[in-house]
């Protein structure tokens, strides 16, 4: 967990950017990190691990926290494809090199020998593979883990011809050649059908599907970062978990709103279920765009079933909702 300073809100405020996301509290993903750690020491399978999940399930947060998790083992080089403007392979490979260099300098590594390197020249692949990477790997003495966020953008550059058709094959060849160079990527589940196009860098067995947080992970995320400031009892944390289904981005934002509520009412030392009910509409409004997008992606029958469930829950909040009840509602409704 990242500690908070005095009474600064430790939670990430929203989805507009990844600014501040690396310092926000982070929970869960032990299995995902275990898969990635195992790959770092797999001498046979050198392909990339791909983290797949829905929007705001925490893919970027996972990559941004990788460096802290593997601090003594590897240096994570985070590259957000959504923030890059790439025009050609030379710029792309130079971006990789610059990202590696900037991160290593931030981590305190001495890279004096880089000033003696030849310029990029007309053979950028040769420069990266023969000149740059050997110097970097020799100086760092740790594994370099290139973390590519939103791999769909990289694939789009390949498909539009802005990057060579063998880009993923080239990245795979680099990881295969250099034992201490590894790659991990994220991909929105909307692009799951495009995974075969990432071969040979990513194969079907390299995909790790990210789900929502478990109840105990939600509880930790809402309690631990604010311990000593205010209290979120277990039953309150679990009510929040049920309200948002454990969706990491929404749990994070709920924590942000709880903190803001405490700032407004500093005498509020213990949150209650009533506070959860008061904040829930604000949270749903904040995520209205996500819900609308998800609704638009559903089929007519899926929308009807969700309508049935919501109407049944509204009519009888304590009632049982099962398949037979939904079937009865659908048979009685005026919807076709």
N, C-alpha and C positions, 0 to 999 in steps of 0.2 A: 504494500500500500504506500502511496505517496503521502507524506505528512502535510498537514495544513499549517499555515503560519498565522498565528493570532486568530482572527475571525474572518479570514478570507474564504469566500465560498469555494470549496475544493472541487465541486462538481462541474462537469462540462455543460454549458448553457444551451446548446442546440446542435443542429446538423449543418449549419451554413458552411462551416469549414472545419479543418482538423486543428486549428489553432487552439492550444490549451488542452487538447485531447491527451497528449502524452503525459501531462502532469495530473490528469484527473484520476480518481481512484479506479482501480481495475479489479474485477473479480472473475473467478472461474477460469475455464479454458485449460485445465490441467491436461486433459487428453490431447488437445491440439498441440500444446507445447511438448508433450511427451513424443508425439509423432515427429515433430520437427527435430527434436533433440536426437532421436534415433537415426534420422536421416543424416544428420551431421557426421555420424560415425559409421555410416553404411558404405563400405568400400565397393560394393557391387552395384547397388542402385544409386545413381548419382543424379537422377531427375529431380525436378522441383516438386515441392509440396504445394498444392492448391487449396486455399481455404474458400469454401463456397457457402454463400448464405444470402438471406434476404437483405434488403436495405435496412440499415441501422441495427443490424444484429451484432455489430462490433468488429467487423473485419479490419477496419483501419486501426481501431484501438488495439487489436491483437498484434498487428505488425509493429505499432509504435511502442508496445511494451515488451517486444521480443528482446531488445537490446538489454533491458534491465534484468530479464529472466536469465539470459545467457551471458551475463556481464563478464565472467571469467573465462568463457569459452569462445564466444564469437562477438563480432562487432556488426550490428545491424545497420544496413544502409537503406533508409526509407526513401522510396521514390513514388510520388503521387502522380500517376499518369494524367489525372484530371487537371493538374496545375502546370503541365508541360505543353510547350508549343514546339513540336518536333517537325523539322523539314529536312528529311534525308538522314541516311545512316550515319554520316560523319557527325552530325549534331547529336544524334541519339547516343552514340558511343562516347562522345565527349561529355555528354550529360552524365552518363554512368561514371566515367572517370572523375568528373568534378564532384559528384555526389559522394563518391568514396573518399576523395581527398578531403572535402569539407568536414565530413563526419569524423574522420580519423583525427583531424586537427582539433575539432571540438572535444574529442575524447582524450586529448593530450599526447598523442603520438608525435614523435619527431620524424619529419619526412624531408629532411634536408636534401636527400639525394634526388628528390623529384625535380629540383631546379636544374639538374644536369641532364634531364631527359630531352630527347629530340622532339621537335614539334610534331603535331598530328600528321601532317603530310597528306599525300594522295592515297595512302593505303591505311585507312583508319583501323581495319581489323588487325592488320599486322602490328600497328602501333600499340593497340590495346593488349593484344595477346603476347607479343614478343617483348615489348618495351615496358609498358606500364604495369601490368599485373605481376610479373616476376619481382619488380622492385617493391611494390606494395606488400605482397605476401611475404617477401623476405624481411621487410622492415617491421611488420606488425607482429609476426609470430603467433597470430590467432586466426581463427576461421573468419572469412568475410561472408556475410549473409546478405545478399541483395534482396530487398523486400519491395516487390512491385505491386502497388495498390491499383485496383481497377484494371485488370489485365484485358478487359474488353476494349479499352482504348488503345492498348498496344496492338491487339489483333486488328482493330480498325485501320491502324496505320499500315499494317501489312496488306490488308485487303484493298486499300486504296492505292497501293504502290508507293507510298511514301517511305516504306521500309522494305528491304528485300523479302522475297517469299520464304527464304530459308532462315529468317530471323530466330525462330524458336529452335531450329536445329543448331544454329550457331551458339546460342546461349547454352544449349545442352552440351555441345562440344567443349565449351569453356569449362563447365562444371566437371565434365569427365576428365579433362586434361589436368586441371588443378584440384588436387584433393582438398584444399582448404577454401575453395570457392563454392558457394551454394546459393540457390535461388528459391524464394518462396513468393507466391502470388496470391492475390485475392480476386474473386470474381462474383459478381451479383448473380443470384440464382436465375434471374431473367435470361441470362446468357448460358445456361447450363448446356443447351444443345450445341454450343460452340466449343465445348471442351476438346473434342477430337482434333480440332484445328490447332491446338496447342502442342500436339505431339511433334517430336519425341520428348520435348521438355517435360510435358505433363502427360501421364498415362492414367487410365481410369482408377488404378490402385493408388494413385498419388493424391486423390481428392479427399479432403476432410470437410465434412458438412457441419457447419456451425448452427446450433440451435439456440433457444433461449436459455436464460439462467435457471438453475435449480432453485427451489425455495430458500435453501440455506445460503446460497450465493447472493441472492437478492437481499437477504437479511444482513449479511456481512457488509454489503455495499452501502446500505442505508444506515448502519450503526457505527462501524469502525472508524470511518473518516471524521466523524463528528463527536466521538467519545470525549466527554469532558466539557462539551459545549451544550448539548441538549441530548435527550434520550428518545429513541424510536423503539418502543417495546416490540417484542416478537410478534404479538398479534396485529400490531399496526403494520409492521414490515410485511407480514403475510397477506394482509388485506391489500396492500399496494401490489404485491406480487400477483394476486388474483386479478386485480383491476387491469394490469397491463400484460398479464400472461408471461411475466418474466422477460419481456423484450428488453435487452440491455440498454438501448438508447433511451427507452421510456423510463426505465428504472433510474438511469442517470439523471434524466430531466426531473423526475419526481424528487430525487435528492436535492437537486438545484432549487426547486420550488419550496421544499421544506426549509432549506437554509434561508431563503429570502423571507419566508414567513416568520422565521425566528428573528431575523434582522429587524423586521417591522414590530414584532412583539417579543423583545428580548427576555421578558419575564416568563415566556413560554418554554419551560424546561423539559416538559414531557409531551410528546405529540399523542393525539388520541384518534380514534376511528372517525370522530367528527371532523377532525382536520383533514383526513384523507378524503372524506366525502366533499368537503369544501374545495379541495384542490383538484379533484378529479376532472371536473369540467374544463378547467384551465389547461390541464394536460391533454385532454382529448382535442381541444381546440388547437393547441400547438401542433398536434399530429394529424390535423384534418387532411392535409395534403396526402399523407401516406395512406390514410384510410380510403380516401377517394380513389387514389391510384389502384389500391388493392381491389376495391369494389368494381372498378371498370374492367379489371382483368378476369373477373369471375364470369362463369356461364350463367344463363338464366336460371337453371335449376339450382345452382349453388347460391345464387342470390335469394331464391325462394326459401331455401332451407335456413339461411341465416336470418331472413325476415321472420320465419316461424319461431326460431330460437329466441330472438330478441323480443318478439311479442309475447311469447309464453313467459319469459323471465320478467317482463314488465307487469304482466297481468297477475302473476303469482311468483314473487321473488323467492319464496321458500319451496316452491313446487318442484317436482322431479321432472327433468327433461331427458327423455330417452327416445329411441327410434320410433316406438309405437305412438308416443305423444306427438312427435313431429308429423308422423304419417296421418294422424287424426286431424291435426291442424291443417295440413295441406289438402286433405279431402273436403274440409269444411269451408275453405277460403274461396273467395271469388276470383282469385288469381287462376289463370289457366295452367 
